[in-house]
Structure formats: C-alpha cells, structure tokens
C-alpha cells in the first residue's frame, strides 16, 4: 500500500489490530489513580531512546444512535444483519456527554465512529462534534459527498476507511478528491489488520509486533487501537513504538463497562505530556 504521495507532516494514520482509536457529575470511579514509576537508573538508557509525549486518544463509537462497544469482527461479519453483533457495552450517556467529558479533561484528537450509516448515528455524531468543536475526529461512511459537511459541523479531521481502499489497494483518485475537498491536514486513514484472532473489542492484549513496526516505519502521526486492558499495556505500546505511537482504549475502560479506570488513563496521558522529549 503506497502512501508516499501524502504529506508526512499533515496526514495521520489510525491503525486497528482488526480487519476493517473526568467530570464526576457524568462518570465516576472509586479506584485511586495509578502513577507510573519513574525509570530506574538501569533502565534510563533505554528510556532516553524513546521520544516521549505519547497520547491517549479517547473514542466514542456509535451504533443506531447509542454509544456502544462492539466486538470488531462481529460488526464486519454482519453484512446488514444486526443479529450477529456482539455488544460489550451500551451506555445510557449520549455521545455529546462523552464529548463534553473529553473536552473538560483536555483530551484532544479522539475519534467519533459511526458504526452504521443510519440517521440516529449521524445525529449523535454531530451532537458530539457540537459539544467539542475542533476536538474530535469523525469516521464511518465518510466520502467525498459528506466529508466537508462534518468539518463544518466541528470535526477536526475526517477518518476514511473503505472509501479509499478496494481489495487491499488504495484508490488514489478518491484520495485526491478528499485532499482537494478538506485538505491533507484534515485527513486520517484508518488501516486495519489482523493475523488470526481479532483483538479489538475482545480485550485479548496488544499486538506488540505491529506496534513496533509502526514505531519504526511510520513517518506521520499514528494511533494504535486494540487489546489494551491495563496501564502496563500502554507502557508497552510506548516502549515498543519508541514513543511514536499514540493509543486509544475502548472496551477496557470503566466508562464503557470495563475495569480500567478512565481517570488512571487520563493521569497517564498527562504524565507522558510532562516528560521531556
């Protein structure tokens, strides 16, 4: 897959390890924050080789207007039949409420994904963009006919997937159309991959080999999604990706029904931003 014709300073990649990223009045957690220990003298030489500043990029996945966490492979395999969907979590909070949470916590560069091209999901996504203008990317059914409208509604970037990929090949003409419409600096390419088992939405652990590959080869900002269950996984992504790979967490977070405290992840995020580059 060729991406060399893209401006390496302006286009982003979002990588999913799957084939196809606090306001106490809204969300609460009883867990105390975990803090990552400073590196020991023995490990300092390794740490110095890592470009710090890895970011946590929050997510809002929407299906039929509701914020949900769905096992990725079951969504891919539905082909219009929702009976095969496996839902890990469905929230009673709106997409706009999650967007407000991320805004109040100062988290930028998160993504809103519409898991289905239905009016309810579209309305929910726009509600999130209005709640946090300029703070969220949007994806799901993005094409040359609607991309600019989402930018106008407040999206910082549009995320494109199947519209620019056909049978594993990039459709350069469609990509050029999007570049012309919204600009390279507002495009995110969602590239998905797997070996055997899908880890996105199953909390099966991260694919360190993929993260290492991204850290070595990607010349543009890249975000890894899939398999994070504990803070240590985020540390492993930081090390494997040599500080060049950002991370998103979904089903594992307590705000999505998981066990990993959202507040701990936010604390970790700001610790990384405070580290010297």
N, C-alpha and C positions, 0 to 999 in steps of 0.2 A: 504494500500500500504506500503510495507516494504522497508525502506532504511537504516536500521540499520547496514547492512553489508558494508556500504560505509564509507570511511574515513571522519569524520566530519570536518577535517581541510583542506580538499583539494577539495571536490566536492561542486558545487554550485547548487542552485535551482533558476529557474526563474518562477514566478507564474503569470499567466494571469487570470484576472477575466472574463474569457470566456472559453467556451468549445472548446478546441483544444489541453524594456523592448528596440568671433566672429571676423571672418575676414570680415571687411566691404566691401572688394572688391568682396566677394562672396554673402553675405547676409547682409541685413541692417534692422534696426528697428528704428522708430522715437520715441519710448517710452523710457522714462528715467528709469534707474534701480530702482527697489523697494528693499528696505532693510528691513529685518525682525528685528523688535524692540527687544532689549534685554529684558529678562523676568523681570517682576516686582518682588518686594520683596515677594509679596503674592504668586506668582506662582513659586518662586525659589525652594521651597522644592520639588515640582512635577518635575521641570526641572532637579534637581540633580539626580533623579532616572533614567533618560534617558541616555543611552550610546550614546553620540553624534558621529558625523562622518558619518552620513547618506549620501549616494552618489546619485547623479543624473547620471543615465546610459543612454546615448543617443542611438538612434536607426536609422537604415537605412533599410526600408522594400522595397524589390524589386519585381516587377511583370513584367514579359516579358521585362526585361532589364531596366525598368524605376523605379525611386524612387516614391513610391505611399503610400498613407494612405488609407486602405480599411477597411470597417466595417467587423470585425472578423467573425461574424456569416454568412455573405453572402459568404465569402470565403469558409467556412466549408460546406455550403449547395450547392456549385456549382456542385460538382461531375463531373468536366470536362466541365461544361457548363458556360463559362465566361459571358454569357448574364445576369446572375443573380447577378453578382458582383455589389456592391455599393462602388464607389470610392469617398472618401472625397477630395482627392488631388492627383495631378500628377505633379511632379517637372520637370522643364527644366534643373535642375542641375543633374550631374551624381552622382552615388554612390561614386565615388572617390573624388568628390568635397566635399561631406558631410564628408567623412572620413578625408580629409585634414582640414576641419573646426574644427572637434573634436580634431584632433592632435594639431593644433595650439592653441586651447583653453585648452589643457592639460586635456582633459576628457578621462579617461581610462575605460575599462570594458563595453563599449557599444556593441550593437549587430547588425549584418547584417543578415537579414532574407530573404531567397529566397521563395517567395510565389508562388511556382510552379517549377517543375523540368524541366526548359527549358534552352537551351544553352545561350540565351541572359542574363538571370538572373544569370547564373553561371559565365559568363564573367564579368558582372557588379560587382558581389560579390568579385571575385578575384581582380578586379581593386581596390576596396575599401581596401582589405587586403594589397595590394601592397602599397597603399597610406599611410597606417598607420600600418605598421608591428608590431605585438605584442600588438596592442592597441584595437583590436576588436575581439569579438566572432562571430562565424558564425553558422547559423542554416538553416534548410529547406532541407529535404531529406537526412539528414546525416545518414550514415550506416557504417557497418564495411568495406565496399569496398572503400569508399571515405573519411572517417574521417581523416586519416593520411595525405592525399594529401592537405587538407585545412590547416592543421597545417604547412605543408611545404610551403604553399603559404603565410603564415604570420599570420594566426589566432592564438589568444592567447588560445582560447578554442573552442570546438565544442559543439553545442547545439543539444540535441537529444530529439525527441518527440515520434511520433507514432512507430518508430523503436523498442523502448524498452517497449511499452505499448500495450497490447492487451486486449480488453474488460474490461478495468479498472484494469488490473493486469500487474505487471511488469514482463517482460521476463528477468529473471536473467541470462540466458545463453548468450543472446545478450549483456546484460550489461557487463558481464565478458569479452566478446570478445573486446568490446570497451575499457575497462580498460586495457586490455593487449596491445592493439594497441597504444593508445595515453596516457595512464596513468590517474589515478583518478583526478590528479590536473588539467587536461585539459578538464574535462567533466562538462557540465551544463545540468541538467534535466529540461525540460520545462513541468511543470504541469499546466493544465488548468481546470477551474471550473466555474460553474455558478449556481445560484438558479433558477431564472425565466428569467430575462432580461439580455442580454449581455450588458456590459458597455464598452467593448473595441472598440474603433473607433467611439463610439456614443457620447462621452463626457457627459455622464449621471451622473458622480460623482463616487467617490471611494467606495469600499466595506470595510468599517471600521471594520466590524466584522471579515472579512477574514484577514485583516492586523493585527488585534490584535491577532488572532490565530497564525499567522506566527511568530509574535514577541515573543510569549510565548513558542512555541513548536519547532521552527527550531533551530537546533544546528549548522547549516552550513550557509554560506552566502546566502541570498535570496533577490530576486528583485521582486517587485510588478509592474504589468502593468495593466492599465485600469481605465479610468474615471477622470484623473487629468485634471482640466480646469483652475485653478488659483494657485498662490503660496500658499494660505491658505490650499489647498488640500495637498500639500507636507508637510506642517507643521503638518497637521492632521495625515498623514502617519507616520511621525517621532514620534509623541506622542503615537498613537495607537500601533505602532510597537516597542515602548520603545527603539527607536534608533537602532534597529537591522534589519530593513527592508529598502533596497535601493529602488529607484523608477525610472521608465522610463516614458517618456512622448512622445506621438506621435502627433495625430491629432490636439491637442490644441495649439501646438507651431506655432509661426508665420512663421517659416521656412518651415512649412508644411501646410500653409494656414490658421492657426488658429489665435487666438487673444492673446495668452500668449507669451510674448516676450522671445525668446530664451536667450537673454542676461540676463534677470532677473533670469532665471533658473540657468544659469551658475554662476551668482553672489551668488545666494542662496547656490549652491553646495559648493563654496569655503568658504562661511561663516560657513557652517557645519564643514568643514575640519579644520577650525581655532579654533573651540570650544574645550574646554578641555574634554577629555574622562573620 
